[in-house]
Amino acid sequence: MSTVPSHHAILLVLCGPSGVGKSTISNRLAKDIHFEYLLSATTRTKRPADDSGKKYDHISMDEFFRRLDADEFLEYAVSRRPAHLYSAARRAYTQAAAGRSRPGHSG
């Protein structure tokens, strides 16, 4: 007989240009239904507002491609102007799906 997991993990990716409300939606989901926010890796320069809550793992382009080649990302995207890369870490998702807490993540 197979074992059925007691819960299912759902990955929701919010994407859009700056200022459209991605953070507002993710903060509301975290508050209302205990949704967990996973860090995104990005090659963009750190902004002053990034210090108020850890939302990104700021990495170099070389490190991004090293992780991509190592299959460490679930997905990735390229912003157009200026060109920066963003991605969700596979390990963070699998840990969240298994119900384990991770340092650097809120939930």
C-alpha positions in Angstrom: 0.0 0.0 0.0 1.4 3.4 -0.9 1.6 6.3 1.6 -0.4 9.4 0.8 1.2 12.7 2.0 -0.8 14.6 4.6 -0.5 17.8 2.6 0.3 19.0 -0.9 2.8 21.8 -1.7 1.8 24.4 -4.3 4.4 26.6 -6.0 3.0 30.0 -6.9 5.3 32.3 -8.9 4.3 36.0 -8.8 6.0 37.9 -11.6 5.6 41.3 -13.1 7.3 44.7 -13.4 8.4 46.7 -10.4 5.5 48.3 -8.6 2.6 46.1 -9.7 2.0 44.6 -6.3 3.9 41.3 -6.1 5.1 42.1 -2.5 1.6 43.2 -1.5 0.1 40.0 -2.7 2.8 37.8 -1.1 2.6 39.6 2.2 -1.2 39.2 2.3 -0.9 35.5 1.4 1.7 35.0 4.2 -0.6 36.7 6.7 -3.9 35.2 5.7 -3.1 31.6 4.8 0.4 31.1 6.2 1.9 31.1 2.7 5.8 30.9 2.8 7.9 33.3 0.8 11.0 31.8 -0.8 14.0 33.8 -1.6 14.8 34.6 -5.2 18.3 34.6 -6.5 19.1 37.7 -8.6 22.0 39.2 -10.4 20.8 42.8 -10.0 22.5 45.2 -7.6 21.2 45.4 -4.1 18.9 48.3 -3.4 18.5 50.2 -0.1 15.0 48.8 0.3 16.4 45.2 0.1 17.7 45.6 3.7 14.2 45.9 5.2 13.4 42.3 4.6 15.5 39.6 2.9 13.7 38.9 -0.4 16.7 38.2 -2.7 20.0 36.3 -2.7 22.2 38.8 -4.6 24.7 36.8 -6.6 27.1 37.4 -9.5 26.3 36.4 -13.1 29.0 33.7 -12.8 27.4 32.3 -9.7 24.0 32.4 -11.3 25.2 30.3 -14.2 27.1 27.9 -11.9 23.9 27.2 -10.0 21.9 27.0 -13.3 24.4 24.5 -14.7 24.1 22.5 -11.4 20.3 22.3 -11.8 19.8 24.3 -8.5 16.9 26.4 -9.9 13.3 25.5 -10.4 12.9 28.3 -12.9 14.5 31.4 -14.0 13.7 34.6 -15.8 15.5 37.5 -17.5 14.3 41.1 -17.0 14.8 43.2 -20.1 15.9 46.7 -19.0 18.4 46.4 -17.6 19.1 42.8 -18.1 19.1 40.9 -14.8 18.4 37.3 -14.0 16.0 36.0 -11.3 15.4 32.5 -10.1 13.8 30.3 -7.5 16.0 27.8 -5.7 15.0 24.1 -6.0 16.3 23.3 -2.5 14.3 26.0 -0.8 11.1 24.8 -2.5 11.7 21.1 -1.7 12.4 22.0 2.0 9.3 24.1 2.2 7.2 21.4 0.6 8.5 18.9 3.2 7.5 21.3 5.9 11.0 22.1 7.2 12.0 25.6 8.2 14.9 27.3 6.5 17.1 30.1 7.7 16.7 33.3 5.7 13.0 32.5 4.8 9.9 33.8 6.4 6.6 32.1 6.7 
